[in-house]
Amino acid sequence: MFGFLLQWPTIPTLVMFPVLVWMYVRLAKAEERQVQTEFGEAYTDYARSVPAFIPHLRSRGLTE
């Protein structure tokens, strides 16, 4: 989505970008509620360890 804004920086894409972000966040929260209902505690544990939208920039789980 952000790549689309960078590739075609026009007035319509600038106007639609916040709308699309808002819609995707709402969709993600609705899907999260659905998955929580279906998988329960297993999903809760998973959601605690994984970021929702922005990935961790440092590597995780690698031992040296």
N, C-alpha and C positions, 0 to 999 in steps of 0.2 A: 504494500500500500504506500509506504513512504517512497519506494523506488519509483512508483508511478508519478508521484508529485515531483520528484527530481528529474525524471525523464521528460515530462510535459508540464513545465511550470507556467501554466496559463491561468487566467482569471477564474475560469470555471473549476479547474482542479484545486486552486487555492481556496475557493469557496466551499467545495465539496469535501475537502480533506477533513475538517473537524466533524462534519456530519458523519462521514464514513467511520472515523475513529469512534465516535459516540455509538454508532450502530453496532460495530464489532465488539465493543466492550459490553454492551447490553446482551448481545448474542452469546458471548463467552460466559457471562454470569448465568444466563438461563441454562446453557448446556452444563455448566458446573453444578447447578442444582440438580439437574437430571442425573448426572453421573454420581453425585453424592447419594441420591436416593437408591440408585442401582447397586453401588459397590460399598457404600457405608464407610466403615472405619478404615478399610484398606485405601480408599481414595483420600480420606482425610490425611493419613500418614504421607501418602504420595504428594499431596498438595502442599504440605508443610515443607517438603524438601526441594520442591521445584518452583521456580518463579513463574508467575502467570504470563507475563508478556515480554519482559526483557530478560534475556538469559544472563547467567553469571559470566563475567568476563574472565574470571580465573578458572583454571582447570580444577575439577573436583573428582575425588575418588581415585586419583592416580597416586600410587606410592612409589617412592624412589629410594 
